[in-house]
Amino acid sequence: MTEPTLNLTKHMGIFGFTGSGKSMKAGWMFEQLRKQKRPFILFDTKVKNHVGLCQMKGVTLLQIAPGKTYNWKNALKASKYIVATPVKETKRSDLIAQYEKFAEVVFQTETARTLGIEEAHLWNPSGNVANEILENIIREGRAYNQNLICIDQRIQSFPKDLWSQCATSVICKMGIPQDIEYLTRLIPDFAEQNLALPQYGALIYDHTTGQITGTLHPDQIHRITKHYG
Ligand SMILES: Nc1ncnc2c1ncn2[C@@H]1O[C@H](COP(=O)(O)OP(=O)(O)OP(=O)(O)O)[C@@H](O)[C@H]1O
């Protein structure tokens, strides 16, 4: 089976309930970004989830410890490919506060980069209100060749201001009736297409045409590094 092509340098959302394979797919995409020599920062919220990506040459691990001050500009200069993770002691609120500062520096320095946002709901104040820095990047980052890949559990509570700017959504096989009903309003035959997916499969939704343009089969996710999720 050939690898599907997805434009990873445009804004994207990856949605699915816990265990549906979001992080596995996200890691696979960041492996491809590394192959393409596209600079990235993957902001993870778990200690180990994506650390396997650091098996690739030039990918560095940036661990966010509680109470520590970071020089984000230096971090950007030191590595083109960064996986940021908390340590066990880092509180989620402190982690996101540090990540916001880092993302702000990326935005201000106008450097071309893909930013991966794991558990985007932790960044957003609510399902209706987007995180300010994410909104700035999603609206204006294109001018600097910056893009977001946001990973989130509930498509319904992903802020519309962010979702409307995405070029593609990768919609993992859904199991929650409310999500299926919600998506059926947008894609009339969503329920049938969703049902036909194997476990860990996903539908690719193109925001410009408003249509499902393909599927991601689990066998197409060829990871070259270890996934710990
Ligand atoms: N394409 C795949 N092929 C085979 N197994 C898979 C695939 N995708 C996911 N899995 C299995 O499912 C597990 C959970 O996947 P993953 O960590 O990506 O889920 P997730 O949706 O990110 O979950 P969470 O929201 O809890 O982080 C993986 O550790 C792996 O065992």
The ligand as an SDF file (V2000), in Angstrom:
LIG
                    3D

 31 33  0  0  0  0  0  0  0  0999 V2000
   -1.9740    2.5940   12.8230 N   0  0  0  0  0  0  0  0  0  0  0  0
   -1.9280    1.7910   13.8920 C   0  0  0  0  0  0  0  0  0  0  0  0
   -1.6270    0.4960   13.7380 N   0  0  0  0  0  0  0  0  0  0  0  0
   -1.5680   -0.3460   14.8020 C   0  0  0  0  0  0  0  0  0  0  0  0
   -1.7920    0.0380   16.0840 N   0  0  0  0  0  0  0  0  0  0  0  0
   -2.0970    1.3100   16.3060 C   0  0  0  0  0  0  0  0  0  0  0  0
   -2.1960    2.2710   15.2270 C   0  0  0  0  0  0  0  0  0  0  0  0
   -2.5160    3.4510   15.7440 N   0  0  0  0  0  0  0  0  0  0  0  0
   -2.6280    3.2600   17.0890 C   0  0  0  0  0  0  0  0  0  0  0  0
   -2.3640    1.9880   17.4240 N   0  0  0  0  0  0  0  0  0  0  0  0
   -2.3720    1.3970   18.7820 C   0  0  0  0  0  0  0  0  0  0  0  0
   -3.2100    2.1740   19.6410 O   0  0  0  0  0  0  0  0  0  0  0  0
   -2.4620    2.7200   20.7280 C   0  0  0  0  0  0  0  0  0  0  0  0
   -2.9700    4.1140   21.0530 C   0  0  0  0  0  0  0  0  0  0  0  0
   -2.6500    4.9710   19.9530 O   0  0  0  0  0  0  0  0  0  0  0  0
   -2.3580    6.5110   20.1900 P   0  0  0  0  0  0  0  0  0  0  0  0
   -1.4000    6.7090   21.3030 O   0  0  0  0  0  0  0  0  0  0  0  0
   -2.0040    7.1090   18.9030 O   0  0  0  0  0  0  0  0  0  0  0  0
   -3.8270    6.9810   20.6500 O   0  0  0  0  0  0  0  0  0  0  0  0
   -4.3630    8.4560   20.9330 P   0  0  0  0  0  0  0  0  0  0  0  0
   -5.5940    8.6310   20.1270 O   0  0  0  0  0  0  0  0  0  0  0  0
   -3.2920    9.4550   20.7530 O   0  0  0  0  0  0  0  0  0  0  0  0
   -4.7520    8.3190   22.4730 O   0  0  0  0  0  0  0  0  0  0  0  0
   -4.7240    9.4320   23.6360 P   0  0  0  0  0  0  0  0  0  0  0  0
   -5.7500   10.4630   23.2660 O   0  0  0  0  0  0  0  0  0  0  0  0
   -5.1010    8.6450   24.8490 O   0  0  0  0  0  0  0  0  0  0  0  0
   -3.3220    9.9760   23.6810 O   0  0  0  0  0  0  0  0  0  0  0  0
   -1.0100    2.6810   20.2750 C   0  0  0  0  0  0  0  0  0  0  0  0
   -0.1030    2.6080   21.3340 O   0  0  0  0  0  0  0  0  0  0  0  0
   -0.9860    1.4300   19.4120 C   0  0  0  0  0  0  0  0  0  0  0  0
   -0.8520    0.2860   20.2370 O   0  0  0  0  0  0  0  0  0  0  0  0
  1  2  1  0
  2  3  1  0
  2  7  2  0
  3  4  2  0
  4  5  1  0
  5  6  2  0
  6  7  1  0
  6 10  1  0
  7  8  1  0
  8  9  2  0
  9 10  1  0
 10 11  1  0
 11 12  1  0
 11 30  1  0
 12 13  1  0
 13 14  1  0
 13 28  1  0
 14 15  1  0
 15 16  1  0
 16 17  2  0
 16 18  1  0
 16 19  1  0
 19 20  1  0
 20 21  2  0
 20 22  1  0
 20 23  1  0
 23 24  1  0
 24 25  2  0
 24 26  1  0
 24 27  1  0
 28 29  1  0
 28 30  1  0
 30 31  1  0
M  END
$$$$
